[in-house]
Amino acid sequence: MKNIEMKLEGTILTMKVDIAKDFGPSKSGKSITVASTEGNISVPGAEEVKVGLNVYKSRK
C-alpha cells in the first residue's frame, strides 16, 4: 500500500491520503500515481470487506 492510512471505527472506514505525494507515472504512463492499495486488500478489523483504491493526477 502506498500513501494510504485506513482506520475502522465501528462501521465507519476512514481513509487518509496525502495528495502532495507523488510516486511517479502509472503503469500506462498517462497519469501520476498519488496513492494506491496496489490491488484489492482486506480492511483491518473487517477482513471480509475488501477495498481497492487508486488516487492519481493527470500528467501535464
HELIX and SHEET records of a PDB file:
SHEET    1   A 2 ILE A   4  GLU A   9  0                                        
SHEET    2   A 2 ILE A  12  VAL A  17 -1                                        
SHEET    1   B 2 SER A  31  SER A  36  0                                        
SHEET    2   B 2 ASN A  54  SER A  58 -1                                        
SHEET    1   C 2 ILE A  41  VAL A  43  0                                        
SHEET    2   C 2 ALA A  46  VAL A  51 -1                                        
END                                                                             
